[in-house]
Amino acid sequence: MEKKSKLISFTPKMGKDGQQRTYTPSGGKTLYYQVVVFENNDTGEAGSTSPVPKWSLNAEYTYNIESGQYGNAIKGMKEVGKEYNGGDKKKAWEPEDPNKDFFIAKMVGMEAATDFFLKLDQTQFTDAIPVKTNLISVANLFAEYIFDISSMPSGISPKQVRITRQNALKRAVEQADIPIFQIVSSMKVLERSKEIEKYLNQLPS
């Protein structure tokens, strides 16, 4: 059944190797997977032929959602009011190349913030601002950690540092429901992320 809702966020679906998950069908184009979230709370994986899709945030989309063993698959996404057999009525927003890494950092920050709030026992949450109004603030905080060039380690490329931090942030969020770590606030997530980042940087390349 076709559904319709506003697109709230989309973030790269990262594999265990720290790279964006992809799939290349025989004789076809490579698909880059994103985790998409809609205003009606539908969420799932959607494929695009670009690692940074030309999807418009806060725009209304029609789509189909299919549930499977590994979660929801979002298929046939089409922006409402956009012509697909000619020119665009509305040009989809696309980040300029110089801002691409920051754009990805913000998407990863939003995914991490959302996963953190979903995982955390709300009775233990210690951030001062309520969850719903704090989501964007926490997402921005996480993105700033990923992209902060003032604290880049020497001898490592900025791109590799950002990849390491994205992985560290994801691992910290995954550990939020382990009592011994006491990750009960966004600042605790960042503290744990930095510990994991330091560990990862010590591993042999």
LINHU-V33847 format. One record per residue. N is the residue number from 1. RES is the residue in one small letter. PSI is psi in whole degrees, -180 to 180 (999 if undefined). D_LAST is the distance of its C-alpha to the last C-alpha in whole Angstrom. Layout:
N RES PSI D_LAST
N RES PSI D_LAST
This chain:
1 m 131 48
2 e 139 47
3 k 166 46
4 k 132 46
5 s 166 44
6 k 141 42
7 l 118 38
8 i -40 37
9 s 156 33
10 f 134 30
11 t 146 27
12 p 136 24
13 k 111 24
14 m 139 20
15 g 178 19
16 k -21 16
17 d 2 13
18 g 3 14
19 q 156 16
20 q 135 20
21 r 134 22
22 t 165 23
23 y 130 26
24 t 106 28
25 p 158 31
26 s 119 33
27 g 10 34
28 g -178 33
29 k 150 31
30 t 135 28
31 l 133 28
32 y 127 26
33 y 139 27
34 q 149 28
35 v 115 29
36 v 146 32
37 v 131 35
38 f 163 39
39 e -28 41
40 n 12 43
41 n 4 40
42 d 137 39
43 t 153 35
44 g -173 33
45 e 137 31
46 a 140 32
47 g 148 31
48 s 151 31
49 t -1 30
50 s 141 28
51 p -24 25
52 v 91 27
53 p 155 31
54 k 53 34
55 w 144 35
56 s 118 38
57 l 144 37
58 n 8 40
59 a 155 42
60 e 136 44
61 y 149 43
62 t 149 44
63 y 167 42
64 n 145 42
65 i 129 40
66 e 129 39
67 s 135 38
68 g -170 36
69 q -33 35
70 y 17 31
71 g -166 33
72 n 141 35
73 a 126 35
74 i 123 36
75 k 154 38
76 g 36 40
77 m 126 39
78 k 129 42
79 e 129 43
80 v 130 46
81 g 4 48
82 k 132 46
83 e 130 47
84 y -3 45
85 n 22 47
86 g -142 48
87 g 163 47
88 d 133 46
89 k -33 48
90 k 121 45
91 k 124 42
92 a 142 39
93 w 136 37
94 e 128 34
95 p 146 31
96 e 153 31
97 d -43 28
98 p -23 27
99 n 4 27
100 k -45 25
101 d -39 22
102 f -38 25
103 f -45 27
104 i -40 24
105 a -40 23
106 k -37 27
107 m -44 27
108 v -39 24
109 g -41 25
110 m -42 29
111 e -43 27
112 a -42 26
113 a -43 29
114 t -46 31
115 d -38 29
116 f -46 29
117 f -36 33
118 l -35 34
119 k -34 32
120 l 141 33
121 d 112 37
122 q -22 39
123 t -17 41
124 q -3 38
125 f 128 37
126 t -1 37
127 d 144 37
128 a -32 40
129 i 140 40
130 p 151 41
131 v -51 38
132 k -37 40
133 t -12 40
134 n -8 37
135 l -49 35
136 i -41 34
137 s -44 34
138 v -40 31
139 a -43 29
140 n -38 30
141 l -44 28
142 f -40 25
143 a -38 25
144 e -38 25
145 y -45 23
146 i -38 20
147 f 2 21
148 d 100 22
149 i -14 21
150 s -20 23
151 s 24 20
152 m 131 17
153 p 149 15
154 s 151 15
155 g 2 12
156 i 135 11
157 s 146 13
158 p -38 16
159 k -44 15
160 q -36 11
161 v -43 13
162 r -40 16
163 i -44 14
164 t -42 12
165 r -36 16
166 q -45 17
167 n -41 15
168 a -42 16
169 l -43 20
170 k -42 20
171 r -39 19
172 a -43 22
173 v -40 24
174 e -29 24
175 q 3 25
176 a -24 28
177 d 14 30
178 i 111 29
179 p -36 32
180 i -27 30
181 f -21 27
182 q 49 31
183 i 86 29
184 v 17 32
185 s 164 32
186 s -34 30
187 m -34 29
188 k -35 28
189 v -45 25
190 l -41 24
191 e -45 24
192 r -37 22
193 s -43 20
194 k -35 19
195 e -44 18
196 i -40 16
197 e -44 14
198 k -41 14
199 y -46 12
200 l -36 10
201 n -18 9
202 q -11 9
203 l 146 6
204 p 140 4
205 s 999 0
